[in-house]
Amino acid sequence: MTTAGQRTGKWGAVSKRAAGARRGRPAAAAGLTLGCLAVAHAGPGITAIAPVRRRLFPRLAGLGQPDHVALTFDDGPDPESTPAFLDLLAARHLRATFFLLGSMVAKAPELTADIADAGHEVGVHGWAHRYTIMRGPRAVADDLARATDAVAAASGTQPRFYRPPYGVLSAGALAAARAQGLTPVLWTCWGREWAAGATPSSVYATLAKDLTPGATVLLHDSDCTSPAGAAVAALGALPRLLEDCAERGLRVGPLADHGLDS
C-alpha cells in the first residue's frame, strides 16, 4: 500500500522535474535561436563550392560574355611581385581586375595608384584576409568599409566589385557589400598556386580544366597569404594562359568588360 507520505514524495519529485523542464525551455529556445542565426549567417558560404556556384549562381561564379575571359588577381598590391604582373600585362596591352587587400593598400598606396593609372580595374578583397563566416556582421561591415575607403582613396577610383577572402561569403558580408555598393564576384577557375609545390605548369593545368568561354580566372599576385613562390608560379603560368585564350578567340580583360551587369 502507498502511504500519503509516499504519494507526496512522488508528486513532489514529479513537480521538481516539471519545474526543471520549464526552466530548461528558455535555454533550449535560446540555443535553437542562436543555431538558426549561425546557419543564416554562414548559409551563403555554400557558394564556395564551385559546382554549386557555377550551376545555381553563374554570375557570382563570374560567368560572363561567352567570347570574353575576365582576368583577376587577389591579395595585392605587393611591391615584391605585383609590378612583374603589371609589366607582363602592359607588354601585351591587356587590362585586368586586381582585388586588393586594404592592409596591403595601406603599405603600398603608390603601387595601388600605379595599378589604376595603368588602366586596370581595382576591386575590394577586404581589409584583413579572414573568413567572413568566422566574424560577426558588424566586424565584417567595418572591415569592408575600411578597405573600400582605402582602395578608393589610393586608386582614385570607386571600386565596383568585391571578392571575400577565401571566396567564402556570409550573410553579413553580403549586407556589407550592398551597403558599400559592391557586387560580389568569385571565380570560375583558379590556378591553386597557393598549394605546396605549385609550378607554372601545374597552375596552368589546373586553370585549363575549367577555362570555359565566359570564365573568370583567379590568380594571386602576392604571397602575403600563400607559401613563398606562389605568385612566381602564377606569373609563370600567365603567358601560356593568355596564349590559350588567344588561340581560342577569347578576349581577355577586366570584370568591367565581362558583361556581368547585363
Secondary structure, DSSP 8 states (H G I E B T S, - for coil): ---HHHHHHHHHHHHHHHHHHHHHHHHHHHHHHHHHHHHHHHGGGGGGSHHHHHHH-TTTTT---TTEEEEEEEEE--TTTHHHHHHHHHHTT---EEEE-HHHHHH-HHHHHHHHHTT-EEEE--SS---GGGS-HHHHHHHHHHHHHHHHHHHSS---EE--GGG---HHHHHHHHHTT-EE---SEE--TTSTT--HHHHHHHHHHT--TT-EEEEES--TTS-TTHHHHHHHHHHHHHHHHHHTT-EEE-GGGTTTT-
